[in-house]
Amino acid sequence: MARSFYYLIDGLTPEKGQRLKKALEQIPEISSVFVRPDHGVIELEAARNPEAQVELACAIAGTTLRVEVKKRSLF
């Protein structure tokens, strides 16, 4: 059963967001990726918390993972 995870990303631009999305889509445990560069947030659907994979993908994309956030604090 997939759950949603939200992460605040420093330095997220539309171009870096596309690189981040491509990197995260390669991970089989992550079922979907939504990038919101205007909010600096990515939303992932995964069975388990993919924070370690997000940190690695951020390094690839040239961004920095700041913190995991709860949905109710975003919208």
N, C-alpha and C positions, 0 to 999 in steps of 0.2 A: 504494500500500500504506500503510495507516494505522498509525501508531505511537502508543503511549501516552506522554503527558507529564503530569507531576505538578508542581503549584505550591503553595507554602505561602502562604496569604493571611492578612494581619493584619486583624482586625476582622470576621471571617466569622461571621455569624449565620444562622439559617435563612431569615429574611426577605431579607437581603442576598444570600444564596446563590441564592435564586430569581431575584432581579434579575440577578445575575451570569450565571446559567444562561441566562436569556432573551436577554441581550445576546450571549453567545457562540454560541448556537444560530442567530443570524442570519448568522454568517460561514460562507460556503460551504465553505471549506477544512477546517472542523472538523466531523467526522462525528458525534461524540457528546460529551456533557458529563455528568460525575458530580460532584456536590457533596457533600462530607463536612464539614458545619459543626462536628461534634464533634471532628474532628481539625484543622480549619482548612486543609483540603486540597481542591483540585479536581483531577480527572483528566480529561484531554482525549484524544480520539483524532483525530489529524490527520496529513496526509501530511508536513508540515514543521512546524518549531518555531513555534508561534503566540504567542510571548512578547509581541510588540508588541500584538497584538490583546487579549491577556489584560490588559496594562497599561491599555489604553483601557477595557475592560469593567469593570475594577476601579474606575476613576475614575467611571464611570457608576453603579456599585452603591454607591459610598461606602466602598470597602475599599482596601487597599494590597497590591500584589504584593511579597512579601518575596524569594522565591528559588525557582528550579526545584529540585526534589529528585528523587533516584533512588528507585525503588520499593522496593528492598531496604532503604533506610534508614527507610522508613515502617512496614513491617509485620514 
